[in-house]
């Protein structure tokens, strides 16, 4: 197996502690649509057949619209799983913003080549070689930048299968993959790189901001996911829809019912609006460190426990 990344010049890594959450959202197999608005409260919808997945697991965080909370969801789910003791790798697959790379700042070694996700697509290195530690314990990163756009216009041979092949190569190593969970933060488009992420993933996570414009783009995303399931990745399933910036409204209720209808296999998880959570990227910290008392930190922590079995059960 390729040598695992070691901490860079920044020194000791910061531990991601567990959260002290007084109250979790209720998990129900169906919503009671008859409950009065005054009594309505956020609940997680999980089908009766729902079971958290066992590591190793690969997730693609996808929505073709910007501002839906993809990067925040990637960071917070990863941080929650790292805090639970799993080794987590995040992959920055957005060539325009590279927001994940800017937020977590990979710790490069003092010497040698600096690889990125683009390098993996062009067969210059393995996915493990392009993975670097962040400042946070248990959380590693495959960085990206503007040069990832070369994949779109140069279209290297086998690009749609590049991530799937790279991940499969790790599984075949004698010790297996070095990470329990890999989460890919996709671009706000249904690009070649995004299709490659879906092709390599076990599950899709769809962050959806509670707003009318986000709802309009869901049809295209739905078609793309179903196309990938038919053509390149039959095992792919929609694991969860995260209703980001959630607050109590009639539209939020309508939106939740719609996505539950479109993705009956998925958990539908509200992530409550938090002003302080929006400041975390500027501080270059996960929300669970910057604002551990926020509802967003608690909701992402609960979502991570539903998606991945830690110690044999959901948290």
C-alpha positions in Angstrom: 0.0 0.0 0.0 1.2 3.5 -0.7 2.7 5.2 2.3 0.1 7.2 4.2 0.5 10.9 4.4 2.2 12.3 7.5 1.7 15.7 9.2 3.4 18.5 7.4 5.3 21.5 8.8 2.4 22.8 10.8 3.2 20.3 13.6 0.7 18.5 15.9 -2.8 18.1 14.6 -5.9 19.4 16.3 -8.2 16.8 17.8 -11.9 17.0 16.8 -13.8 16.4 20.1 -17.2 14.8 20.3 -20.1 17.2 20.8 -22.1 17.5 24.0 -25.6 17.5 22.4 -28.5 17.8 24.9 -31.2 16.8 22.4 -31.2 15.0 19.1 -33.7 15.3 16.3 -36.4 12.6 16.4 -35.9 9.9 13.8 -39.2 8.7 12.3 -40.1 6.3 9.4 -42.8 8.7 8.1 -44.0 12.2 8.7 -47.4 12.9 10.2 -48.8 15.3 7.6 -51.8 15.9 9.6 -50.0 17.5 12.6 -50.9 21.2 13.1 -48.3 23.8 12.0 -48.0 25.1 15.5 -46.9 21.6 16.7 -44.7 20.9 13.8 -41.0 20.4 14.5 -37.9 19.2 12.6 -37.6 15.4 12.3 -35.3 13.1 10.4 -37.1 10.8 8.0 -35.4 7.4 7.7 -37.2 4.6 5.8 -38.1 1.6 8.0 -35.4 -0.4 6.0 -32.7 2.2 6.8 -29.4 1.0 8.1 -26.2 2.9 8.5 -23.4 1.7 6.2 -20.3 -0.1 7.4 -16.8 1.3 6.5 -15.1 1.6 4.1 -17.6 3.8 2.3 -17.4 6.5 -0.5 -19.9 9.4 -0.6 -20.3 12.0 -3.3 -21.8 15.3 -2.2 -23.7 16.6 -5.3 -26.0 19.4 -6.3 -25.7 21.3 -9.6 -26.6 24.6 -7.9 -24.1 26.7 -6.0 -24.8 27.8 -2.4 -26.7 24.6 -1.5 -24.1 23.7 1.3 -22.0 21.1 -0.5 -18.7 22.1 0.9 -20.1 22.8 4.4 -21.8 19.4 4.4 -18.5 17.7 3.3 -16.5 19.3 6.0 -19.0 18.8 8.8 -19.8 15.2 8.0 -16.1 14.4 7.7 -15.3 16.2 10.9 -18.1 14.4 12.8 -16.8 11.0 11.6 -13.2 11.9 12.4 -14.3 12.9 15.9 -15.9 9.5 16.2 -12.5 7.8 15.6 -12.7 7.1 11.9 -10.0 8.0 9.4 -11.7 10.3 6.8 -10.5 11.6 3.5 -12.2 14.5 1.8 -11.8 15.1 -2.0 -12.1 18.6 -3.5 -13.7 18.1 -6.9 -14.7 21.7 -7.6 -12.3 23.3 -10.1 -13.8 26.8 -9.8 -13.9 27.5 -6.1 -11.6 25.0 -4.5 -13.4 26.1 -1.3 -12.7 22.9 0.5 -8.9 23.3 -0.1 -9.0 26.9 1.1 -11.0 26.0 4.2 -8.9 23.0 5.4 -5.5 23.9 3.9 -3.6 20.7 3.2 -0.3 20.3 5.0 2.2 19.7 2.2 5.6 18.2 2.9 8.5 20.5 2.8 10.0 18.9 -0.3 8.8 16.9 -3.3 6.0 17.1 -5.8 2.6 18.5 -4.8 -0.1 16.4 -6.3 -3.8 17.2 -6.7 -7.0 15.6 -7.9 -6.1 16.7 -11.5 -2.9 14.6 -11.1 -5.1 11.5 -10.4 -7.2 12.1 -13.6 -4.1 12.3 -15.7 -2.5 9.2 -14.1 0.4 11.1 -12.6 -0.1 9.6 -9.2 -2.4 7.5 -7.1 -5.2 8.9 -5.1 -3.3 8.1 -1.9 -0.3 10.0 -3.1 -2.5 13.0 -3.7 -3.9 12.9 -0.2 -2.4 15.2 2.4 -3.1 15.7 6.1 -5.1 18.7 7.3 -4.5 20.5 10.6 -7.3 18.3 12.1 -6.7 14.8 13.4 -8.2 12.0 11.4 -9.1 14.3 8.5 -7.1 14.2 5.3 -7.6 16.0 2.0 -7.1 15.6 -1.8 -6.7 19.2 -2.8 -7.8 20.9 -6.0 -7.4 24.1 -8.0 -8.3 25.8 -11.2 -6.2 23.2 -13.2 -8.8 20.6 -12.5 -10.8 22.2 -15.3 -8.3 20.6 -17.7 -10.2 17.4 -17.2 -13.3 19.0 -18.8 -11.6 20.2 -22.0 -8.8 17.7 -22.5 -11.0 14.7 -21.5 -8.4 12.1 -20.7 -9.2 8.5 -21.6 -11.3 6.8 -19.1 -12.0 10.1 -17.1 -15.5 9.0 -16.1 -14.0 5.9 -14.5 -10.9 7.6 -13.1 -12.0 7.9 -9.5 -13.7 4.5 -9.5 -10.4 2.9 -10.7 -8.3 4.8 -8.2 -10.5 3.7 -5.3 -10.6 0.1 -6.6 -6.8 0.1 -6.7 -6.7 1.0 -3.0 -9.1 -1.8 -2.1 -6.8 -4.3 -3.8 -3.8 -3.3 -1.7 -2.7 -5.8 0.9 -3.9 -3.7 3.8 -7.0 -2.3 2.0 -7.7 1.4 1.8 -6.1 3.7 4.4 -9.4 5.5 5.0 -12.6 4.4 6.5 -14.7 7.0 4.7 -14.0 9.1 1.6 -16.3 12.1 0.8 -16.1 13.9 -2.5 -17.2 17.5 -2.6 -18.5 18.0 -6.2 -18.7 21.1 -8.3 -22.0 23.0 -8.8 -22.5 21.5 -12.2 -23.2 18.1 -13.7 -19.7 18.0 -15.2 -17.4 15.1 -16.2 -15.6 15.3 -12.9 -19.0 15.2 -11.1 -20.0 12.1 -13.1 -16.7 10.6 -12.2 -17.5 11.2 -8.5 -20.9 9.6 -8.9 -19.3 6.6 -10.7 -16.8 6.0 -7.9 -19.2 6.5 -5.0 -21.3 4.1 -3.0 -23.8 6.7 -2.0 -24.9 10.2 -3.0 -25.5 12.9 -0.5 -27.7 15.8 -1.8 -27.5 19.1 0.1 -30.6 21.1 -0.8 -31.1 24.6 0.5 -34.6 25.3 1.5 -35.6 27.6 -1.4 -37.5 27.5 -4.6 -34.6 27.9 -7.0 -32.8 24.8 -5.5 -36.0 22.8 -6.0 -36.1 23.6 -9.7 -32.7 22.1 -10.3 -33.5 18.8 -8.7 -35.0 17.3 -11.8 -31.7 17.5 -13.8 -29.8 16.1 -10.8 -32.4 13.3 -10.5 -31.9 12.4 -14.2 -28.1 12.4 -13.9 -28.1 10.1 -10.8 -30.5 7.6 -12.4 -28.4 7.7 -15.6 -25.2 6.9 -13.7 -27.1 4.1 -11.9 -28.0 2.6 -15.3 -24.8 3.2 -17.2 -21.7 3.3 -15.0 -22.5 2.5 -11.4 -25.4 0.2 -10.7 -24.6 0.0 -6.9 -25.0 3.7 -6.4 -27.8 4.8 -4.1 -29.0 8.1 -2.7 -28.1 7.9 1.0 -29.4 11.2 2.2 -30.9 14.6 1.3 -29.8 17.3 3.6 -32.2 20.2 3.9 -29.7 23.0 4.6 -30.5 26.4 6.1 -33.7 24.8 7.4 -36.2 26.8 9.3 -39.9 26.3 10.1 -42.0 27.2 7.1 -44.7 25.7 5.0 -42.3 25.6 2.0 -39.8 23.6 4.1 -42.5 21.0 4.8 -43.5 20.9 1.1 -39.9 20.5 0.0 -39.2 17.7 2.4 -42.3 15.8 1.2 -41.2 16.2 -2.4 -37.7 14.9 -1.9 -38.9 12.0 0.2 -41.2 11.1 -2.8 -38.3 11.4 -5.3 -35.8 9.4 -3.2 -37.7 6.9 -1.1 -34.5 5.0 -0.3 -32.9 8.1 1.3 -32.9 9.7 4.7 -34.2 13.2 4.7 -32.3 15.3 7.3 -33.0 18.9 8.2 -29.9 21.0 9.1 -31.2 24.0 11.0 -30.1 27.5 10.0 -27.2 28.9 12.1 -25.7 32.3 11.6 -22.4 31.4 13.4 -22.0 28.3 11.2 -21.6 30.5 8.2 -18.5 32.1 9.8 -16.6 28.8 10.2 -14.9 28.8 6.8 -13.5 32.2 7.4 -12.0 30.9 10.7 -10.7 27.9 8.8 -12.3 25.5 11.3 -15.1 23.0 11.1 -18.3 24.3 12.7 -18.0 21.7 15.5 -14.9 23.5 16.6 -15.9 27.1 15.8 -19.5 27.0 17.1 -20.0 23.6 18.9 -23.2 24.8 20.5 -24.9 25.6 17.1 -27.8 23.6 15.8 -25.9 23.0 12.6 -23.1 21.3 14.3 -25.5 19.0 16.2 -27.5 18.2 13.1 -24.5 17.3 11.0 -23.1 15.2 13.8 -26.4 13.3 13.9 -26.5 12.9 10.1 -23.0 11.4 10.1 -24.0 8.9 12.7 -27.0 7.9 10.6 -24.9 7.5 7.4 -22.0 5.5 8.8 -22.0 2.9 11.5 -19.4 3.8 14.1 -18.7 1.0 16.6 -21.5 -1.1 15.1 -24.4 1.3 15.5 -25.8 4.7 14.5 -25.2 7.6 16.8 
